[in-house]
């Protein structure tokens, strides 16, 4: 059994729900919101028809190591949420739930990532030393990129009091069966 960590992020995107969901439903935008240091590239032929059962293959570099990552879209609810799960890749488990909610001022985007690392105690040590911080850095970049690529729209005014993303550091939440 591997320890599971949870990373949560919430971001108000001052654009209509349909537009925000469409942005995230286009897999090519993942390259645009991923930090350059990962050298992230989609390997699945484009365009990708997103929906439940869609499989996507990527390559990236993590801490200088070239990696292949395959994910499956296991849940697809248009304008509400989708879930990508790692089929193969660097984690012992990875489940990323993307949720979208129309709110006053735009769309609330919530990311919840439940993940587990391989290598038992070494994986937990790596998480404490650098993996948790690296994921924080990746999601901070995503926030900035989304703000830049989906700037405020006058039709979503007035703005609510909360303008910033909320974040929780990744923390242990339980255990996943070893995969």
JONORVEN-V64125 format. One record per backbone hydrogen bond with DSSP energy under -0.5 kcal/mol. CO is the residue of the C=O (numbers start at 1). NH is the residue of the N-H. E is the energy in kcal/mol with one decimal. If there is no record, write none. Layout:
BEGIN
CO;NH;E, CO;NH;E
END
This chain:
BEGIN
2;176;-3.1, 3;117;-0.6, 4;173;-3.3, 4;174;-1.1, 5;115;-2.4, 6;171;-1.4, 7;113;-3.0, 8;168;-1.7, 9;111;-3.0, 10;166;-1.7, 11;13;-0.6, 11;109;-3.0, 12;14;-0.6, 13;15;-2.5, 13;107;-3.0, 14;153;-1.8, 16;20;-2.3, 17;21;-3.1, 18;22;-2.1, 19;23;-1.9, 20;24;-2.0, 21;25;-2.2, 22;26;-0.7, 23;26;-0.8, 25;27;-0.9, 26;29;-2.1, 27;30;-1.6, 28;31;-0.8, 28;32;-0.8, 29;33;-1.3, 30;34;-0.5, 31;34;-0.7, 35;38;-1.6, 36;39;-2.0, 38;61;-3.4, 41;59;-2.5, 47;49;-0.6, 48;50;-1.0, 51;54;-2.3, 54;73;-2.9, 56;71;-2.8, 57;43;-3.3, 57;44;-1.3, 58;69;-2.4, 59;41;-2.5, 60;67;-3.2, 61;63;-0.5, 62;65;-1.7, 65;62;-2.3, 67;60;-2.0, 69;58;-3.0, 70;87;-3.5, 70;88;-1.5, 71;56;-2.2, 72;74;-1.0, 72;85;-2.6, 73;53;-3.6, 75;83;-2.1, 76;78;-0.5, 77;80;-2.5, 77;81;-2.2, 80;100;-3.2, 81;77;-3.1, 82;98;-3.1, 83;74;-1.7, 83;75;-1.0, 84;96;-2.9, 85;72;-2.5, 88;70;-3.1, 93;116;-2.5, 94;86;-2.2, 95;97;-0.6, 95;114;-2.8, 96;84;-2.3, 96;98;-0.6, 97;99;-0.5, 97;112;-2.2, 98;82;-2.0, 99;110;-2.7, 101;108;-3.3, 103;106;-2.4, 106;103;-2.6, 107;13;-3.1, 107;109;-0.7, 108;101;-1.8, 108;110;-0.5, 109;11;-2.5, 110;99;-2.9, 111;9;-2.4, 112;97;-3.1, 112;114;-0.6, 113;7;-2.4, 113;115;-0.6, 114;95;-2.4, 115;5;-3.6, 116;92;-2.1, 116;93;-1.5, 119;122;-1.6, 119;123;-0.7, 120;124;-2.1, 121;125;-2.4, 122;126;-2.7, 123;127;-2.2, 124;128;-2.1, 125;129;-2.3, 126;130;-2.8, 126;131;-2.4, 127;132;-1.8, 130;134;-2.2, 131;135;-2.4, 132;136;-2.0, 133;137;-2.3, 134;138;-2.5, 135;139;-2.5, 136;140;-2.1, 137;141;-2.1, 138;142;-2.2, 139;143;-2.0, 140;144;-2.1, 141;145;-3.0, 142;146;-3.0, 143;147;-2.2, 144;148;-2.0, 145;149;-2.9, 146;150;-2.3, 153;156;-2.0, 154;157;-1.1, 161;163;-0.6, 166;10;-2.0, 168;8;-0.9, 171;6;-2.1, 174;4;-3.1, 176;2;-2.5
END
